[in-house]
Amino acid sequence: MGAEIDLLANYPRTKRNVEERGQTKTEEVRVIARRFEKEFFDGSRDTGYGGFSYHPRFWQPVVPTFQSHFGLKAGDSVLDVGCAKGFMLHDMAELIPGLTVKGIDISDYAIENALPDMKPHVQAGNAAKLPFPDKSFDVVICINTVHNLERELCGVALREIERVARRGAFVTVDAYRNDDQRQRMEAWNLTALTMMHVDEWKAFFASVGYTGDYYWFIP
């Protein structure tokens, strides 16, 4: 198995009012969010982002970390599983000239509203059935996506990431280390169907044969 490493350490952090969010996140709201349509990306804050727009301050500080960790250079290829509107891929292509980027997302809405320069490189599809041959990409990155699947399909998606990655992979998933973090996660969670203790995740990675790197989202 790969390394537990926070490759998103330079991603800007925002202060989260977990308690307030927990009071508004009904099952009805979660059903709407899990459709990953306009309401999730560009609807109200109750059902998702409350407006999902590009800003360089988010991914541009992170791209050099990915570049250094995986040794990315011109001629290499990266797949973003759960690419949404292609913001991270846009910054990777800009900051690593000559890098081939590709993205896939379950949301037709996100793909239709991707950044114009990324539209030729992104497509709608399912993380549990990646439409690419074995070892298609040097690196596969998947941020807060596979946990949106039920446990069995989450395992399938991790095996798919393993299958199409040549050199390395990195995933982040909803997780917790203690009861307090678990309660915060349950209050904060909007879309994840699989949430586990970090040790459970590590055992799960091993059981499905995922050998890439990983880290946690903990609100």
Buried (B, 14 or more C-beta within 10 A) or exposed (E): EBEEEEBBEBBEEEEEEBEEBBEEBEEEBBEBBBBBBBBBBBBEEBBBBEEBEBEEEBBBBBBEBBBEBBEBEEEBBBBBBBBBBBBBBBBBBBBBEEBBBBBBBBBEBBBEBBBEEBBEBBBEBBBBEBEBEEEBBBBBBBBBBBBBBEEEBBBBBBBBBBBBBBBBBBBBBBBBEEEEBBBBBBBBBBBBBBBBBBEEBBEBBEEBEBBBBBBBBBB
